[in-house]
Amino acid sequence: MRLRSQALYAGRDRAPARAALRAIGLTAEDLARPIVGVVHSWIGTMPCNFTHRTLAQDVMGGVREAGGTPMEVNTIAVSDVVTMGSEGMRTSLVSREVIADSIELVARGHMFDALVTIVGCDKTIPAAAMAHARLDIPGVVLYSGPTMPGRFEGAAVTVADVFEAVGANAAGAMSDEALRRLEAVACPGAGACGGQYTANTMAMAMEFLGLSPLGSGSVPALDPRRREVGAEAGRLALAALEHDLTPRRIATRTAFENAITVGAATAGSTNLILHLLAIAHELDVPLDLADFDAISARTPVITNLKPHGTCTAVDLDRAGGTPLVARRLVEAGLVDGEALTVTGRTLWEESDGAVETEGQRVVTDVKNATGPAGTLMVLRGNLAPGGCVVKVPARGRPVHTGPVRVFEREEAAMAAVQAGQIVPGEVVVIRNEGPRGGPGMREMLGVTAALVGRGLLEEVVLLTDGRFSGATRGLMVGHVSPEAADGGPIAALRDGDIVTVDLPGRQVRVELTTERIQARLAEWTPPSPLYPTGVMAKYRALVGSAEHGAVTWTGAL
């Protein structure tokens, strides 16, 4: 094997580098072996990534066992759950770029031969894939696993139930004491949110994209099996290095189609769209919104996972995990089983050994689908000429027409919801929350969950240039492009305008003429940036449209 790292550690002239590393216990023999970066985002601000330091030890043990030398690297993370509904949530999507940049910089600077990146909370997963794509060195993206569900009044609960309970409490449908009891039990231990929310959706997508070993993400964060999953990832990085299994060999156009398919088949988070577009951009793989719509349109839902269904991520693991989902989709001809994975085996070979638990009720087949095809949908129209995305709700009207209530930021909308000022039939519009307008494209789970908690699940539509959590339920339309900050038509809306969201027609439109919209936009003044300096200002200046993944680099100066 030709080792990149030897440019740093081999020969007379590199004696100072070797001398420096002897100070932390590395020998000349260690530095002659393949150097594997073991990157994680342990941070004491969330449960999602709280196991990363421990899991990194298992990964490093696997690297050493396979004949490599691990070098541990730590980067950042921002918790979507903790920051949700606050000013802090603006930093979440920004962190995707910072994490990807930091991994890339360390791996380039220290010339790692291979890479294992341990990921957990939402943005760490696409960020890792983006960094691996840029570097194009052999490696593994390893999800640290979901949390166990809590138990409340005899039912399994996740943190999403707490968000919805906030709305129920404000409406008088849940007592303060009940809310306190739910809060105390919803998150019983470390791990990422326990439904098919963004983290688990993206972890599953990484397995179908081929960058993560199939089945590695299903195992709960605190399950003892995690130790072997970690060690195997370390060993696998060396095997990938030996066979030169780089991201560009694995994450092909076919692999992206497989990843989109599993997102649709599990009624996963709409954030999948934003992140896969960004990863594809790094790999020069052609991908656009129309691809998601077309693939979803032929893919029925074959799982019973929250929020679309009733089961948790742990239930999926017990049922047979992602290998069982893969086997069902390969058998149905919905994914290409010949796609290569990081193990060197095909998706079909990896899924063929899936073990299904007798009597499981989490994964079905196409003939017994739990939901129709077309769960992830792209809408266009005079309000979103660049497109917008929606996860089609399990229940509710496919067409909604109503007057809009316009809010310039999420907090104002949340206050109106909690005060009972939103009435059935309205279309709640939250703008200036896009990638540039936020900046940072906040998720709106607090508002959507409060609407659900107040009994408005099927009565109100929310429309925004921001994003939604994977835990969001109801008819919620996000990623409206162009965004308000770029002078998109959403900036022209006024209270009382009549808006229609038409799922069968794949349209979102306002009852205004083109001339009227343009006249209003001619009078429009862009809002002043919230952050005139620092990382947020830098992001605002560089970020592109959600239509293309909200990337900060287009490849052109």
Solvent accessible surface area in square Angstrom, and as a share of the most:
residue,aa,sasa,rsa
1,M,135,0.60
2,R,215,0.79
3,L,32,0.16
4,R,81,0.30
5,S,0,0.00
6,Q,48,0.22
7,A,67,0.52
8,L,27,0.14
9,Y,10,0.04
10,A,50,0.38
11,G,47,0.45
12,R,205,0.75
13,D,99,0.51
14,R,81,0.30
15,A,45,0.35
16,P,95,0.59
17,A,23,0.18
18,R,49,0.18
19,A,60,0.47
20,A,65,0.50
21,L,36,0.18
22,R,139,0.51
23,A,89,0.69
24,I,129,0.65
25,G,58,0.56
26,L,28,0.14
27,T,54,0.31
28,A,37,0.29
29,E,112,0.50
30,D,29,0.15
31,L,2,0.01
32,A,63,0.49
33,R,97,0.35
34,P,15,0.09
35,I,0,0.00
36,V,0,0.00
37,G,0,0.00
38,V,0,0.00
39,V,2,0.01
40,H,4,0.02
41,S,2,0.01
42,W,58,0.20
43,I,38,0.19
44,G,52,0.50
45,T,82,0.48
46,M,11,0.05
47,P,58,0.36
48,C,5,0.03
49,N,0,0.00
50,F,109,0.45
51,T,20,0.12
52,H,0,0.00
53,R,129,0.47
54,T,93,0.54
55,L,7,0.04
56,A,0,0.00
57,Q,96,0.43
58,D,15,0.08
59,V,0,0.00
60,M,11,0.05
61,G,32,0.31
62,G,0,0.00
63,V,0,0.00
64,R,140,0.51
65,E,119,0.53
66,A,45,0.35
67,G,36,0.35
68,G,3,0.03
69,T,5,0.03
70,P,13,0.08
71,M,28,0.12
72,E,82,0.37
73,V,21,0.12
74,N,87,0.45
75,T,16,0.09
76,I,74,0.37
77,A,5,0.04
78,V,33,0.19
79,S,5,0.03
80,D,4,0.02
81,V,44,0.25
82,V,98,0.56
83,T,25,0.14
84,M,21,0.10
85,G,34,0.32
86,S,47,0.30
87,E,67,0.30
88,G,29,0.28
89,M,0,0.00
90,R,3,0.01
91,T,49,0.28
92,S,0,0.00
93,L,0,0.00
94,V,6,0.04
95,S,3,0.02
96,R,0,0.00
97,E,11,0.05
98,V,53,0.31
99,I,2,0.01
100,A,0,0.00
101,D,61,0.32
102,S,33,0.21
103,I,3,0.01
104,E,33,0.15
105,L,124,0.62
106,V,49,0.28
107,A,0,0.00
108,R,113,0.41
109,G,47,0.45
110,H,93,0.41
111,M,65,0.29
112,F,3,0.01
113,D,3,0.01
114,A,0,0.00
115,L,0,0.00
116,V,0,0.00
117,T,3,0.02
118,I,1,0.01
119,V,1,0.01
120,G,0,0.00
121,C,4,0.02
122,D,15,0.08
123,K,3,0.01
124,T,4,0.02
125,I,1,0.00
126,P,0,0.00
127,A,0,0.00
128,A,0,0.00
129,A,0,0.00
130,M,1,0.00
131,A,0,0.00
132,H,2,0.01
133,A,1,0.01
134,R,54,0.20
135,L,14,0.07
136,D,44,0.23
137,I,8,0.04
138,P,8,0.05
139,G,6,0.06
140,V,0,0.00
141,V,1,0.01
142,L,0,0.00
143,Y,6,0.02
144,S,0,0.00
145,G,0,0.00
146,P,1,0.01
147,T,13,0.07
148,M,68,0.31
149,P,27,0.17
150,G,3,0.03
151,R,146,0.53
152,F,23,0.10
153,E,130,0.58
154,G,64,0.61
155,A,53,0.41
156,A,26,0.20
157,V,10,0.06
158,T,4,0.02
159,V,20,0.12
160,A,9,0.07
161,D,40,0.21
162,V,26,0.15
163,F,33,0.14
164,E,31,0.14
165,A,4,0.03
166,V,56,0.32
167,G,0,0.00
168,A,17,0.13
169,N,37,0.19
170,A,45,0.35
171,A,46,0.35
172,G,65,0.62
173,A,82,0.64
174,M,42,0.19
175,S,66,0.43
176,D,87,0.45
177,E,89,0.40
178,A,13,0.10
179,L,36,0.18
180,R,139,0.51
181,R,106,0.39
182,L,4,0.02
183,E,116,0.52
184,A,83,0.64
185,V,56,0.32
186,A,2,0.02
187,C,66,0.39
188,P,80,0.50
189,G,24,0.23
190,A,16,0.12
191,G,3,0.03
192,A,1,0.00
193,C,28,0.17
194,G,1,0.01
195,G,1,0.01
196,Q,4,0.02
197,Y,12,0.04
198,T,2,0.01
199,A,4,0.03
200,N,11,0.06
201,T,1,0.00
202,M,0,0.00
203,A,5,0.04
204,M,7,0.03
205,A,0,0.00
206,M,1,0.00
207,E,2,0.01
208,F,3,0.01
209,L,0,0.00
210,G,0,0.00
211,L,5,0.03
212,S,4,0.02
213,P,17,0.11
214,L,18,0.09
215,G,17,0.16
216,S,9,0.06
217,G,7,0.07
218,S,9,0.06
219,V,10,0.06
220,P,5,0.03
221,A,8,0.06
222,L,103,0.51
223,D,34,0.18
224,P,117,0.74
225,R,117,0.43
226,R,10,0.04
227,R,163,0.59
228,E,98,0.44
229,V,28,0.16
230,G,0,0.00
231,A,16,0.13
232,E,73,0.33
233,A,1,0.01
234,G,0,0.00
235,R,58,0.21
236,L,14,0.07
237,A,0,0.00
238,L,13,0.06
239,A,40,0.31
240,A,0,0.00
241,L,20,0.10
242,E,113,0.51
243,H,114,0.51
244,D,82,0.42
245,L,10,0.05
246,T,16,0.09
247,P,4,0.03
248,R,108,0.39
249,R,123,0.45
250,I,4,0.02
251,A,2,0.01
252,T,58,0.33
253,R,82,0.30
254,T,47,0.27
255,A,0,0.00
256,F,0,0.00
257,E,50,0.23
258,N,3,0.02
259,A,0,0.00
260,I,0,0.00
261,T,2,0.01
262,V,0,0.00
263,G,1,0.01
264,A,0,0.00
265,A,0,0.00
266,T,1,0.01
267,A,1,0.01
268,G,0,0.00
269,S,0,0.00
270,T,8,0.05
271,N,0,0.00
272,L,0,0.00
273,I,1,0.00
274,L,0,0.00
275,H,0,0.00
276,L,0,0.00
277,L,8,0.04
278,A,0,0.00
279,I,0,0.00
280,A,1,0.01
281,H,61,0.27
282,E,27,0.12
283,L,7,0.03
284,D,112,0.58
285,V,22,0.12
286,P,99,0.62
287,L,29,0.14
288,D,73,0.38
289,L,7,0.03
290,A,57,0.45
291,D,25,0.13
292,F,1,0.00
293,D,22,0.12
294,A,57,0.44
295,I,5,0.03
296,S,0,0.00
297,A,49,0.38
298,R,128,0.47
299,T,1,0.00
300,P,18,0.11
301,V,1,0.00
302,I,0,0.00
303,T,1,0.01
304,N,30,0.15
305,L,2,0.01
306,K,31,0.13
307,P,21,0.13
308,H,42,0.19
309,G,18,0.18
310,T,87,0.50
311,C,1,0.00
312,T,1,0.00
313,A,9,0.07
314,V,2,0.01
315,D,37,0.19
316,L,8,0.04
317,D,19,0.10
318,R,144,0.53
319,A,2,0.02
320,G,16,0.16
321,G,3,0.03
322,T,4,0.02
323,P,24,0.15
324,L,0,0.00
325,V,0,0.00
326,A,0,0.00
327,R,47,0.17
328,R,38,0.14
329,L,0,0.00
330,V,26,0.15
331,E,108,0.48
332,A,45,0.35
333,G,62,0.60
334,L,31,0.16
335,V,12,0.07
336,D,63,0.33
337,G,9,0.09
338,E,128,0.57
339,A,13,0.10
340,L,50,0.25
341,T,3,0.01
342,V,0,0.00
343,T,40,0.24
344,G,39,0.38
345,R,115,0.42
346,T,26,0.15
347,L,1,0.01
348,W,85,0.30
349,E,76,0.34
350,E,36,0.16
351,S,0,0.00
352,D,79,0.41
353,G,59,0.57
354,A,11,0.09
355,V,120,0.69
356,E,67,0.30
357,T,67,0.39
358,E,171,0.77
359,G,75,0.72
360,Q,36,0.16
361,R,161,0.59
362,V,8,0.04
363,V,7,0.04
364,T,28,0.16
365,D,52,0.27
366,V,58,0.33
367,K,191,0.81
368,N,98,0.50
369,A,39,0.30
370,T,62,0.36
371,G,9,0.09
372,P,108,0.68
373,A,45,0.35
374,G,5,0.05
375,T,7,0.04
376,L,1,0.00
377,M,17,0.07
378,V,9,0.05
379,L,0,0.00
380,R,97,0.35
381,G,23,0.22
382,N,54,0.28
383,L,1,0.00
384,A,0,0.00
385,P,75,0.47
386,G,10,0.09
387,G,0,0.00
388,C,0,0.00
389,V,2,0.01
390,V,0,0.00
391,K,29,0.12
392,V,37,0.22
393,P,28,0.18
394,A,74,0.57
395,R,149,0.54
396,G,41,0.39
397,R,118,0.43
398,P,73,0.46
399,V,66,0.38
400,H,8,0.03
401,T,72,0.42
402,G,4,0.04
403,P,56,0.35
404,V,2,0.01
405,R,60,0.22
406,V,27,0.15
407,F,23,0.09
408,E,86,0.39
409,R,86,0.32
410,E,3,0.01
411,E,56,0.25
412,A,45,0.35
413,A,0,0.00
414,M,49,0.22
415,A,63,0.49
416,A,4,0.03
417,V,1,0.01
418,Q,50,0.22
419,A,64,0.50
420,G,37,0.36
421,Q,98,0.44
422,I,10,0.05
423,V,76,0.44
424,P,84,0.53
425,G,23,0.22
426,E,18,0.08
427,V,0,0.00
428,V,0,0.00
429,V,0,0.00
430,I,0,0.00
431,R,30,0.11
432,N,25,0.13
433,E,0,0.00
434,G,0,0.00
435,P,3,0.02
436,R,57,0.21
437,G,14,0.13
438,G,0,0.00
439,P,1,0.01
440,G,0,0.00
441,M,0,0.00
442,R,0,0.00
443,E,1,0.01
444,M,0,0.00
445,L,8,0.04
446,G,8,0.08
447,V,0,0.00
448,T,1,0.01
449,A,3,0.02
450,A,0,0.00
451,L,0,0.00
452,V,18,0.10
453,G,14,0.13
454,R,63,0.23
455,G,57,0.54
456,L,17,0.09
457,L,28,0.14
458,E,66,0.30
459,E,67,0.30
460,V,2,0.01
461,V,2,0.01
462,L,0,0.00
463,L,0,0.00
464,T,0,0.00
465,D,1,0.00
466,G,0,0.00
467,R,0,0.00
468,F,8,0.03
469,S,13,0.08
470,G,0,0.00
471,A,6,0.04
472,T,11,0.06
473,R,79,0.29
474,G,8,0.08
475,L,13,0.06
476,M,6,0.03
477,V,0,0.00
478,G,0,0.00
479,H,6,0.03
480,V,2,0.01
481,S,2,0.01
482,P,51,0.32
483,E,8,0.04
484,A,1,0.00
485,A,13,0.10
486,D,68,0.35
487,G,22,0.21
488,G,1,0.01
489,P,18,0.11
490,I,0,0.00
491,A,9,0.07
492,A,5,0.04
493,L,2,0.01
494,R,112,0.41
495,D,95,0.49
496,G,45,0.43
497,D,16,0.08
498,I,59,0.30
499,V,0,0.00
500,T,7,0.04
501,V,0,0.00
502,D,25,0.13
503,L,9,0.04
504,P,91,0.57
505,G,41,0.39
506,R,78,0.28
507,Q,76,0.34
508,V,0,0.00
509,R,89,0.32
510,V,5,0.03
511,E,116,0.52
512,L,37,0.18
513,T,82,0.48
514,T,92,0.53
515,E,128,0.57
516,R,108,0.40
517,I,8,0.04
518,Q,101,0.45
519,A,43,0.33
520,R,24,0.09
521,L,28,0.14
522,A,89,0.69
523,E,127,0.57
524,W,73,0.25
525,T,107,0.62
526,P,74,0.47
527,P,54,0.34
528,S,95,0.61
529,P,69,0.43
530,L,86,0.43
531,Y,61,0.23
532,P,113,0.71
533,T,105,0.61
534,G,52,0.50
535,V,79,0.45
536,M,13,0.06
537,A,23,0.18
538,K,130,0.55
539,Y,7,0.03
540,R,50,0.18
541,A,80,0.62
542,L,102,0.51
543,V,1,0.00
544,G,22,0.21
545,S,32,0.21
546,A,5,0.04
547,E,47,0.21
548,H,111,0.49
549,G,0,0.00
550,A,0,0.00
551,V,8,0.04
552,T,31,0.18
553,W,138,0.48
554,T,91,0.53
555,G,53,0.51
556,A,71,0.55
557,L,209,1.04
